[in-house]
Amino acid sequence: MATVRSFEHAHIEQLARILGETDAGLTGSEITEMLCICGIPDVLGPGSTKWRRILEALWSKQTENGCGNHVLRFVQEVMKPVRHRGDSEWHEATRAELNEVFAFAGLELGSDAQFRGRSAATTLSEAEGRAQHLRKKLRDRGVHPSVLRFCRAEFVQKSYFHAVLEATKSIAERVRKLAGLSMDSHELVEVAFGVSKGGGAPLVAFNSLQDPNEENEHRGLMNLMKAAFSAFRNVTAHAPKVNWPIEEQDALDILSLASLLHRRLDRAVNTRTGAPGSSVP
């Protein structure tokens, strides 16, 4: 690997926080293993907060070497696809977060754990202007508040890729809370909204299902949700951003679809508990 210029302390801190997140990040023993493999001294040791261990180890090694190569080496080792067999969702979600930080350095981590150069991200102030522009257009369309919160500067620094990804993920999270389920994607939709062969009510219903029109509407919305996951959520989660560009008009249309699904979830009801979708944040 060619020599990489040193990263700012703030950048390394953000990387450390992502990888050392209390619940979803690396375990203490994994941090020990990764640092050892990369030849990076564990400055603070296992008794310290996980993200601080990573931060101090990487910052110390970068200071010693005068370059950022060991920072990239550590991230690559952690993010090797083979290490996350069976947990691709964590891998892709974490990669997306890491790339938000690496964007400032003109780098992008691919799904193969290799770094590629890219144009440096816009500044936060420029990104905030873009985000405000996107929010205004979406407000003009009257989109659901649950969608607007993903139109922030950090999601639109370089493209609308992350705004679309997070908005579509928010639909799945809302269904999980309403239905009391833990699965994802098409399985989640089938279990939450599927009608049993015996004709029993689905776990979550978009309407009263009292006539063929309402039944068709329910099935149509169910299929629309699955289509949104297939066409946008799964694609954005598993494709490097450089290979799946999203222009403003595409983002507006996709986010409007997410808004429609959120509005219909407002009116949906858990048929077992009677809990309305409007009560789920």
ABEGO torsion letter per residue (X at the ends): XBBBBBBBAAAAAAAAAAAABAAABBBAAAAAAAAAAAGBBBAAEAABBAAAAAAAAAAAAAAAAGBAAAAAAAAAAAABAAAABGAAAAAAAAAAAAAAAAAAAGBBBBAAGBBBBBBBBBBAAAAAAAAAAAAAAAAAAGBBAAAAAABBAAAAAABAAAAAAAAAAAAAAAAAAAAGBABBEAAAAAAAABBBAAGBBBABBABAGABAAAAAAAAAAAAAAAAAAAAAAAAAAABBAAABBBBAAAAAAAAAAAAAAAAAAAABBBAAAGBBAAABX
